[in-house]
Amino acid sequence: MNVFNIIGPIMIGPSSSHTAGAVRLGRVVNKLAEGGEFKEVDIELSGSFARTYRGHGTDRALLAGIMGYHSYNEEIRDALQIAKDRGIDYRFIENDIPGAHPNTARIHYTLDNGQSGVVEGASIGGGNIRVDSVNGMRVDFTGENNTILVLHRDKPGVIAEVTHIMYEKYKELNIGNFRLSRPEKGGTALMTIEIDQLPPEDLMKDINQLPNVENAILIRAI
């Protein structure tokens, strides 16, 4: 347990779960966009998020995180207007998601370049989060560590190729957690690799050059 878990985050807003955690969920989407400009954002809110989001500022917090703000930024208060000024078409949809954590958001986004995606995650208390799925594939990471997502074709040897590069060329990196998600055998799969250090930029280039890797991105610790 670290100091953040004990005293909570530095934040704008009344609730670490409903505002600070919501900002951090939004920031995961911001990282996945890799600098792209948001065009449309639909946010499904489940459980207590759906019932209290206006009063607790969850709507503003999620949008602020999506736009790249931190939990301590005063711009959170004006996030709805800032999003409008940026030309972002956003909607909040109350929709209880079966089996989801009470503080769950499912964020659908489209960028100006046509790229789109869906992220589902939960604010689990004290400003901490858990990301549960990315583009329909199960993941399990908190954003506390640098996380590499590798979208790839489910073929023998791909995992070995990725980890071999990390071992041979970047020995200083330590994998703290690894998870594989594949909706069906032989289709598209997703590796989630949490590491203790911030990797060199060349690592992502090396992974993306592997034959069966479709896309690899780094989500820096948030």
N, C-alpha and C positions, 0 to 999 in steps of 0.2 A: 504493500500500500504506500502511495506517495503522498506528498503534502496536498496535491490537488484533490485527492480523494477525501482528505480529512477536512480541509477548510472550504472546499468548493472553489469554483472558478471566479475570476474577476469578470464582472458581467454587467450589462445593462438589462433591466427587466426584473420582474418579481419572482421568478422561479428558475432554479437551475435546471430542472427537468424540462420545463415547457419553453424556456427561452434559450439558455446557454446550450443545452443539449440540442435544441432545434437548430441553432446556428451551426453547430458542428456537423449535423446531418446535411445541412445545406452546403457546407464547405466540401463535403465528399463529392457532391455533384459538380461543384465548381472545379475541383481537381480533375474529374473525369472529362470535363469540357476542354481541358488543356488550352485555355486561353481563348476559346471560341466565344462569340457573342450570342447570348441567349435570345431566342425569338419568341418561343412559347414555353410556358411552364404550367402544368396541371399538377396540383398537389392533393392527393387523397389523404385524408386525416381519419385515423381510427381511434376508437376508445375515448379516453379522456382528452386526447388531442382534439378530437372532433367536437367535444362538448364545451371545451373551455378555451379554444384557441384565440378567440378575439380578446377575451379579458386578460389572458396571460401573455398576449403578444406573440404567440407561437407563429401566427401568419407572417408577421414582420420579421421574426427571427429566422424562419426558414428562407424567406426571400433574401434577407441580408446575407446569410451564409452562401446561398447560391451565387450572389453577386460578388462574393469574395471577402466580405467583412468578417471581423472577429467578434467574439461575444462581448468584448469591452468597447466596441466602437459605438459612439453616440449616434451614428447614422442609422442604427437599428430602428430608432423611433420613427424615422421617416422613410423606412424601406419601401413601403407601398408606393409612395409618391416617386421615390428614386427609380423604382422599377418602371413605372409609367413613363417617366422622363427618358429612360433608356430605350423605350419602345418595346418592352417585354410584355407580352400578352399573357397574363397569369389568371388562374382560377383556383379556388379552394373547394374541394369536394368532400363532404362528410360521407364516409363509407366504412362501416365496421368490417374489418378484414378478419375472417375466421381464423382463430388460433393465434392471432398476433398479440404482441405485447400491448398493454393499454396505451402507451405513448408511441404509436407507430405512424410514420408517414411514408407514402409511396409517391415518389416524385418522377413525373414524366417530363422530359425536356426535349426541345428541338432547337438547334442552333441555326444561325443564319446560313451556314454552309450546307444545311440539310441533314447533318448528323443528328441522331436522336438516341435516347436511351431511357432506362427506367432504373431507379434505385429505391430499394425499400430498406428501412432501418428503424431503429427504436432508440428513444432516449431513456436510459435505464436508471437514472438517478445521479444527482451530484454533478450534472453536466456531462456525464459519460454516455457514450453511445455504443450501439452494436449495429453493424451493417449486415443485413440478412440476405439480400439478393442484389445482383447487378444484371440487368437485361434478362431477367427470368432465371438466371442461374444462381444456385445457392452459394453464398459466401459466409464467412464468419470472421469479421475483424472489427477492431474498435477505433481505428484511426490514431491510437496512441503511438504506434510504431510505423516506420516507413513500410509501405505495402506495395508489392509489385503484383499487378494483375496481368496474366498472360492468357489471351484468347488464342486457342490453337485447335488444329484438327486432331482428333483422338486417334493417334497412331502410335505403335510401339516405338519406344526410344525417345519421344519428344521430351518427357520429363527429365530423362537422363541427360539429354543434350543441354537443357537449360541449367540444371544443377552442375553439370560438368564445366560449363563456361564460368559459372560463379566460383567454382573451386579452383580452376586452373588459372584464371586471370585476375580474380578479385578475392584472394585468400583472406583478406581482412574482414570480409563480410560474414556475419553469422546469422543463419536462419533460425528465427525463434518459433515460427509456426508455419505449417504448410497444409493446404487443403486443395483437393481436386473436386470439381463439380462437372458432371457430364449428364445431360438429360437422357442421352441414349448412346450406346456403344458405337464407336466408329464415327460419331458426328462431331459437333463442336463441343469443346471442353474449355474449362476455365481453371487455371492455377491461381491460387492466392498464396503469396509468399510474403510473410512478415519478416523483416530483418532489423537487426539492432542498430545498424549504422545507416547513414545517408550514402547511397551508392554513387559512384562516379557516373557522369552522364553517358560515358561510352558503354556502360553495361546495357542500358536500354537499347542502344543502337545494335549491339551484338546480338541480343535476344531477338530483336525484330528482324534480323537478317537470317534467322534459322528457317529452313524450308517450310516447315509445317506451322509456323507461328503466323497468325493473322494480324495480331496487334498486341503489343505489350506497353503498359503505361505504369508510371510510378505515381502513387498517391503519397505525398510527403506527410509526415506525422502532423496531425492537426490539433 
